[in-house]
Amino acid sequence: MDIKQWYLEYRIHKNRPGLLGDIASTLGMLEVNILTINGVEGQTRGLLLETDDDEKIGLIDKMLRNVDSITVTALRPPRLVDLLAVRHGRYIVRDSDDKKTFRFTRDELGLLVDFLGELMKREGHQVIGLRGMPRVGKTESIIAGSVYAMKRWTFVSSTLLRQTVRSQLSDDEMHPQNVFIIDGIVSTIRSNDKHHHLLQDIMKMPSTIVIEHPDVFVKETEYSYDDLDIIIELRNNPDELIVYDTFTTMYTDDV
């Protein structure tokens, strides 16, 4: 059988001495390899496992559910959020109503970069919307994520140096393996027909496209929220409001 990875997560009710050792010994006797162990969100522990026998996973599930000290909260093939939770020791906050929206704060930039980088490694067409107030770290995170994924990034519109609105890209820049970065405000406020046609071509490409200020982009173009595969929100603190009327005026003049 093929070797598969599994994510085991359990909540600790009574952290008695030797608890982790007992669980690790049980996995070891079943010849299930432990790749990574980390505490996740306080009294929760996550383990990344590896085995070539799915039946052993079912047996582990039955055994651990009879241990009074813990409650198994997950035993499944690992999702991206599981891998990052084990790596960083914290879960990515996900919107309870809109499951494709993920929330980060500025002190979680390392986690955000890893999340973006893993997304950018994926092949094919995907559109990521990135919300956030000015100078919170949006563009820097996108570039760092591209470096993590070992992909070249191409600015289609940006305010990183000066307000940039591209009307055409070179053949190297139009490579489908590139990450295309669009500023949703610049592309709509300073757009012209050539830029709009370029946007249409890029939005059809089998590539990763990251749109900063996606709400303005959706409002001012023919695209909708259905065209966004994932939405990321980045804040200075969890209570910060992301409002556009307080800073869109700065885009009407050169930065």
Phi, psi and chi 1 to 4 in degrees:
 res  aa     phi    psi   chi1   chi2   chi3   chi4
   1 MET       -  153.6  -62.2  178.6   66.1      -
   2 ASP   -71.7  146.4  -65.9  -26.2      -      -
   3 ILE   -76.5  128.7  -63.5  176.4      -      -
   4 LYS  -123.7  154.4  -63.6 -179.7 -177.8  178.5
   5 GLN   -99.9  147.9  -69.2 -173.0   -4.2      -
   6 TRP  -135.9  148.4  -65.2   83.1      -      -
   7 TYR  -109.0  120.2  176.1   67.4      -      -
   8 LEU  -110.1  130.5  167.0   63.2      -      -
   9 GLU  -134.8  136.5 -178.9 -174.5  -84.9      -
  10 TYR  -143.3  150.5   59.1   84.2      -      -
  11 ARG   -99.8  134.7 -174.8  176.5  -61.0  109.4
  12 ILE   -93.6  124.2  -58.4  170.5      -      -
  13 HIS   -95.6  -35.1  -57.2  -62.5      -      -
  14 LYS  -138.4  104.5 -177.7 -179.3  179.2 -178.2
  15 ASN   -85.1   69.8 -164.9    9.6      -      -
  16 ARG   -74.2  154.5   59.6  174.5  175.9   77.7
  17 PRO   -58.8  135.8  -23.0   33.1      -      -
  18 GLY    86.8    1.3      -      -      -      -
  19 LEU   -61.3  -50.9  174.7   61.6      -      -
  20 LEU   -63.5  -37.9  177.8   58.4      -      -
  21 GLY   -62.0  -40.4      -      -      -      -
  22 ASP   -63.1  -43.5  -69.8  -15.5      -      -
  23 ILE   -66.4  -43.7  -66.2  173.6      -      -
  24 ALA   -63.2  -37.9      -      -      -      -
  25 SER   -65.5  -40.1  -63.0      -      -      -
  26 THR   -62.2  -44.8  -59.3      -      -      -
  27 LEU   -63.8  -38.7  -63.3  172.5      -      -
  28 GLY   -64.7  -41.0      -      -      -      -
  29 MET   -64.0  -30.1  -73.8 -171.7  -68.7      -
  30 LEU   -86.2    2.3  -68.5  171.3      -      -
  31 GLU    59.7   39.0  -62.7 -177.6  -26.5      -
  32 VAL  -100.6  119.2  174.6      -      -      -
  33 ASN   -78.0  139.0  -65.6  -32.5      -      -
  34 ILE   -99.0  114.0  -58.2  174.1      -      -
  35 LEU   -85.3  -40.9  -58.7  179.5      -      -
  36 THR  -149.1  141.8  -48.7      -      -      -
  37 ILE  -129.7  137.3  -59.5  175.7      -      -
  38 ASN  -157.2  148.3 -157.6   -8.0      -      -
  39 GLY   -73.6  136.5      -      -      -      -
  40 VAL  -126.1  115.3 -179.7      -      -      -
  41 GLU    56.5   65.1  -55.2  -66.7  -21.7      -
  42 GLY    75.6 -111.9      -      -      -      -
  43 GLN   -87.2   19.7  -67.1  -60.3  -52.8      -
  44 THR  -111.2  138.3  -58.8      -      -      -
  45 ARG  -122.6  138.8 -176.2  167.7  -75.2  132.7
  46 GLY  -118.3  140.3      -      -      -      -
  47 LEU  -130.5  134.1  -66.7   82.3      -      -
  48 LEU   -98.7  118.3 -173.6   61.7      -      -
  49 LEU  -110.6  164.3  -50.1  177.1      -      -
  50 GLU  -144.6  131.1 -175.6 -179.6   71.6      -
  51 THR  -157.1  158.8 -179.5      -      -      -
  52 ASP  -106.1   12.3   59.8   -2.8      -      -
  53 ASP  -132.7  105.3 -170.3  -15.5      -      -
  54 ASP   -63.6  -28.9  -67.5   -8.0      -      -
  55 GLU   -63.4  -32.2  -68.3 -176.0    2.6      -
  56 LYS   -65.4  -33.4  -69.7 -179.5  179.6  178.1
  57 ILE   -66.5  -42.0  -63.5  -61.0      -      -
  58 GLY   -62.3  -39.0      -      -      -      -
  59 LEU   -66.6  -42.0 -178.6   58.4      -      -
  60 ILE   -60.6  -41.5  -69.7  168.5      -      -
  61 ASP   -59.6  -46.7 -171.2   29.1      -      -
  62 LYS   -64.6  -40.9  -68.4  179.2 -179.7  177.7
  63 MET   -67.4  -46.8  -66.5  172.5   62.9      -
  64 LEU   -70.3  -26.1  -66.7 -176.1      -      -
  65 ARG   -72.4   -9.8  -69.2 -171.6 -173.4  -81.0
  66 ASN  -100.0    5.7  -71.0  -47.8      -      -
  67 VAL   -92.2  118.6  177.9      -      -      -
  68 ASP   -68.2  -26.4  -65.6  -25.9      -      -
  69 SER   -74.1  -16.8  -57.7      -      -      -
  70 ILE  -135.9  163.4   65.4  171.6      -      -
  71 THR  -128.2  121.9  -63.5      -      -      -
  72 VAL   -70.8  123.1  174.9      -      -      -
  73 THR  -106.3  -15.4   52.2      -      -      -
  74 ALA  -161.2  137.9      -      -      -      -
  75 LEU  -151.0   97.9 -175.9   55.1      -      -
  76 ARG  -157.2  164.0   59.5 -176.3  177.0 -123.7
  77 PRO   -57.5  135.8  -25.0   34.5      -      -
  78 PRO   -67.9  133.5   23.9  -33.0      -      -
  79 ARG   -88.6  170.0  -54.3  167.5 -177.3  169.3
  80 LEU   -59.5  -42.2  174.5   54.8      -      -
  81 VAL   -64.8  -29.9  -68.5      -      -      -
  82 ASP   -68.6  -45.5  -60.8  -31.4      -      -
  83 LEU   -61.4  -40.5  -64.3  173.4      -      -
  84 LEU   -72.7  -32.6  -66.2  178.0      -      -
  85 ALA   -64.3  -42.0      -      -      -      -
  86 VAL   -67.8  -37.8  171.6      -      -      -
  87 ARG   -70.1  -41.0 -172.2 -176.9  -55.1  170.5
  88 HIS  -105.5  -12.8  -70.5  -90.3      -      -
  89 GLY    77.6   18.4      -      -      -      -
  90 ARG  -153.3  151.5   63.9  170.7   70.7 -178.9
  91 TYR   -90.0  146.3 -105.6  115.7      -      -
  92 ILE   -72.5  133.8  -64.2  171.8      -      -
  93 VAL   -75.8  128.6  177.7      -      -      -
  94 ARG  -119.1  137.4 -163.3  168.8 -170.4  170.5
  95 ASP   -62.4  132.7 -169.5  -74.7      -      -
  96 SER   -71.2  -25.8   57.4      -      -      -
  97 ASP   -97.0  -43.3  -62.7  -39.6      -      -
  98 ASP  -108.4   99.2 -178.1    5.0      -      -
  99 LYS   -68.6  -12.9  -65.9  -61.5 -176.5 -178.0
 100 LYS   -94.0    7.6   68.7  179.4 -179.3 -178.5
 101 THR  -105.1  127.5  -61.9      -      -      -
 102 PHE  -122.0  140.7  -61.2   83.4      -      -
 103 ARG  -116.7  137.9  -62.9 -167.3  175.6  104.2
 104 PHE  -135.3  155.7  -63.8   82.5      -      -
 105 THR  -114.3  166.3   53.7      -      -      -
 106 ARG   -60.8  -29.3 -173.8  169.4  173.6   79.3
 107 ASP   -76.2    0.4   63.4   -9.4      -      -
 108 GLU  -111.1   25.5  -62.3  174.1  -40.8      -
 109 LEU   -60.5  -35.6  -75.2 -178.6      -      -
 110 GLY   -61.6  -43.0      -      -      -      -
 111 LEU   -65.7  -41.8  177.9   58.1      -      -
 112 LEU   -62.9  -43.4  171.8   57.5      -      -
 113 VAL   -61.1  -43.9  168.5      -      -      -
 114 ASP   -62.2  -41.9  -80.6   11.8      -      -
 115 PHE   -62.7  -49.2 -176.8   58.0      -      -
 116 LEU   -61.9  -43.5  -79.2  169.4      -      -
 117 GLY   -61.0  -42.4      -      -      -      -
 118 GLU   -65.9  -38.0  -67.0  -67.5  -17.3      -
 119 LEU   -63.7  -42.5  -68.0  175.3      -      -
 120 MET   -68.6  -21.6  -68.9  172.2  179.9      -
 121 LYS   -69.0  -20.3  -73.7 -179.0  180.0  179.7
 122 ARG   -69.5  144.4  -64.1  176.4  175.8  176.9
 123 GLU   -86.2  154.5  -61.4  -65.2  -33.4      -
 124 GLY    94.5 -175.6      -      -      -      -
 125 HIS   -79.2  128.2  176.6   82.6      -      -
 126 GLN  -153.5  141.6   60.6  176.8  -17.6      -
 127 VAL  -119.0  124.6 -178.7      -      -      -
 128 ILE  -113.4  125.0  -58.0  169.3      -      -
 129 GLY   -96.4  136.2      -      -      -      -
 130 LEU  -125.9  108.4 -178.0   50.6      -      -
 131 ARG   -91.8  151.2  -66.5  175.7  177.8  139.8
 132 GLY   163.7  154.3      -      -      -      -
 133 MET   -74.6  166.9  -62.8  -64.0  -76.2      -
 134 PRO   -59.3  146.7  -24.3   34.4      -      -
 135 ARG    60.1   29.9  -66.4  175.4  -69.4  -82.1
 136 VAL   -94.2  -14.2   73.8      -      -      -
 137 GLY   113.8   20.4      -      -      -      -
 138 LYS   -65.2  -57.8  -62.0 -175.3  -61.9  -60.8
 139 THR   -64.4  -41.1  -54.7      -      -      -
 140 GLU   -60.2  -38.7  -66.1   83.5   -9.1      -
 141 SER   -67.2  -38.3  -62.4      -      -      -
 142 ILE   -64.6  -45.1  -61.6  168.6      -      -
 143 ILE   -63.9  -44.3  -67.4  173.1      -      -
 144 ALA   -63.4  -38.2      -      -      -      -
 145 GLY   -63.9  -37.8      -      -      -      -
 146 SER   -64.7  -41.0  -58.0      -      -      -
 147 VAL   -63.1  -43.5  173.0      -      -      -
 148 TYR   -56.8  -43.0  176.2  101.6      -      -
 149 ALA   -82.5   -1.4      -      -      -      -
 150 MET    56.7   45.9  -66.6 -173.0  -66.5      -
 151 LYS  -123.2  149.4  -71.5 -168.1  173.6 -178.2
 152 ARG   -79.8  142.7  177.9  178.3  175.4  178.3
 153 TRP  -108.3  147.2   62.6   90.7      -      -
 154 THR  -129.1  122.2  -62.4      -      -      -
 155 PHE   -82.2  119.0  -75.0  107.7      -      -
 156 VAL   -90.2  -37.9 -177.4      -      -      -
 157 SER  -151.7  146.8   56.8      -      -      -
 158 SER  -167.9  161.5  171.9      -      -      -
 159 THR  -120.4   19.0   60.4      -      -      -
 160 LEU   -61.3  -45.5 -170.3   60.7      -      -
 161 LEU  -108.9  -67.7  -63.1  176.1      -      -
 162 ARG  -128.9  168.3  -71.9  176.4   62.5   86.1
 163 GLN   -65.4  116.8  -70.6 -170.0   19.8      -
 164 THR  -111.1  127.1  -59.8      -      -      -
 165 VAL  -130.6  108.5 -179.6      -      -      -
 166 ARG   -85.3  139.0  -54.0  -71.4  -61.2  -83.7
 167 SER  -101.9  -20.9  -64.1      -      -      -
 168 GLN  -155.1  158.3   61.2 -177.2    8.2      -
 169 LEU  -127.3  152.3  -60.8  176.0      -      -
 170 SER   -72.4  168.9   67.0      -      -      -
 171 ASP   -60.6  -39.4  -69.5  -18.7      -      -
 172 ASP   -64.2  -38.9  -73.2  -15.9      -      -
 173 GLU   -70.7  -28.3  -70.4  176.1  -48.7      -
 174 MET   -86.9   13.0  -74.8  -65.0  -75.4      -
 175 HIS   -65.4  133.2 -165.3  -75.0      -      -
 176 PRO   -63.9  -16.8   19.4  -31.2      -      -
 177 GLN   -82.0   -7.9  -75.7  -63.6  -49.6      -
 178 ASN   -75.3  158.1  -71.1   -1.4      -      -
 179 VAL   -98.5  123.4  173.9      -      -      -
 180 PHE   -99.6  127.0  -65.2   93.1      -      -
 181 ILE  -111.0  124.5  -54.6  172.6      -      -
 182 ILE  -124.3  130.4  -61.9  169.5      -      -
 183 ASP   -92.1  112.9 -174.2  -56.7      -      -
 184 GLY   -63.3  -26.7      -      -      -      -
 185 ILE   -80.4  -49.4  -63.6  178.1      -      -
 186 VAL   -59.9  -41.9  173.3      -      -      -
 187 SER   -67.0  -21.7  -81.3      -      -      -
 188 THR  -100.6  -35.9   53.6      -      -      -
 189 ILE   -74.9  -40.9  -71.9  179.5      -      -
 190 ARG  -107.9   19.0  -71.0 -175.6  168.4  -96.1
 191 SER   -72.4  149.6  178.8      -      -      -
 192 ASN  -130.2  177.5   53.4   45.7      -      -
 193 ASP   -60.7  -41.4  -72.7  -18.1      -      -
 194 LYS   -64.9  -41.2  -72.2 -175.0  177.4  179.6
 195 HIS   -65.6  -40.7  179.4   70.3      -      -
 196 HIS   -63.5  -40.9 -175.3   67.7      -      -
 197 HIS   -65.6  -36.9  -69.9  -46.0      -      -
 198 LEU   -64.1  -42.6  176.6   61.8      -      -
 199 LEU   -58.5  -43.9  -73.7  178.7      -      -
 200 GLN   -60.9  -41.1  -70.2  178.6  -40.3      -
 201 ASP   -65.6  -43.0  -69.1  -20.4      -      -
 202 ILE   -67.1  -39.1  -70.8  172.4      -      -
 203 MET   -66.2  -11.8  -69.1  -66.9  -75.2      -
 204 LYS   -97.7   -8.0  -62.6  174.7 -175.6  175.8
 205 MET   -76.6  151.3  -68.1 -177.4   65.4      -
 206 PRO   -79.7   60.9   31.3  -35.2      -      -
 207 SER  -136.1  170.7  -49.6      -      -      -
 208 THR   -87.6  125.8  -63.7      -      -      -
 209 ILE  -121.6  124.7  -58.4  147.6      -      -
 210 VAL  -112.6  123.9 -174.6      -      -      -
 211 ILE  -113.3  114.0  -57.6  174.7      -      -
 212 GLU   -77.7  145.0  -62.7 -176.8   39.2      -
 213 HIS    56.5   56.6  -47.3  -58.2      -      -
 214 PRO   -64.2  -26.3   25.6  -35.3      -      -
 215 ASP   -65.7  -40.3  -56.6  -75.4      -      -
 216 VAL   -68.5  -40.4  177.1      -      -      -
 217 PHE   -59.8  -45.2 -173.6   80.0      -      -
 218 VAL   -66.5  -40.6  166.3      -      -      -
 219 LYS   -64.9  -36.9 -179.4 -179.2  177.6 -178.4
 220 GLU  -102.3    1.9  -58.4  -65.6  -23.2      -
 221 THR  -127.8 -178.5   66.7      -      -      -
 222 GLU   -82.3   -1.1   67.0  -89.9   31.1      -
 223 TYR   -86.9  158.9  -61.2  100.0      -      -
 224 SER  -127.1  175.0   71.4      -      -      -
 225 TYR   -64.4  -22.9  -72.4  106.2      -      -
 226 ASP   -65.6  -21.6  -68.7  -23.2      -      -
 227 ASP   -79.9  -10.3  -65.1  -55.2      -      -
 228 LEU   -94.1  124.0  -57.9  173.7      -      -
 229 ASP   -81.9  -36.1  -61.6  -69.8      -      -
 230 ILE  -142.7  140.9  -69.9  175.3      -      -
 231 ILE  -119.7  129.5  -62.2  174.3      -      -
 232 ILE  -115.3  134.5  -65.3  171.0      -      -
 233 GLU  -113.8  128.2  -62.9  178.7   -9.5      -
 234 LEU  -121.0  124.0  177.8   58.5      -      -
 235 ARG  -126.3  157.2  -67.2  174.7  168.8   83.5
 236 ASN   -69.4  -33.5  -72.7  -66.7      -      -
 237 ASN  -149.5  161.5   58.9   74.3      -      -
 238 PRO   -59.6  -25.2  -23.4   33.7      -      -
 239 ASP   -94.0   -1.4  -60.8  -38.4      -      -
 240 GLU   -67.2  134.9 -177.5  179.2   50.6      -
 241 LEU   -88.6  138.0  -63.2  177.8      -      -
 242 ILE   -99.2  102.4  -59.8  174.0      -      -
 243 VAL  -125.7  138.4  -71.1      -      -      -
 244 TYR   -94.7  -24.4  -64.8   99.6      -      -
 245 ASP   -68.9  -14.6   55.9   -5.8      -      -
 246 THR   -85.7  -14.9   60.4      -      -      -
 247 PHE  -136.7   -3.6   66.7   87.4      -      -
 248 THR   -65.2  -25.0   50.8      -      -      -
 249 THR   -65.2  -26.6   54.1      -      -      -
 250 MET   -66.6  -18.6   65.6  179.2  -76.0      -
 251 TYR   -81.8   -9.7  -74.7   75.9      -      -
 252 THR   -80.3  -14.3   59.6      -      -      -
 253 ASP  -120.1  158.2  -61.0  -46.5      -      -
 254 ASP   -62.9  140.7  -71.7  -20.6      -      -
 255 VAL   -87.0      -  175.8      -      -      -
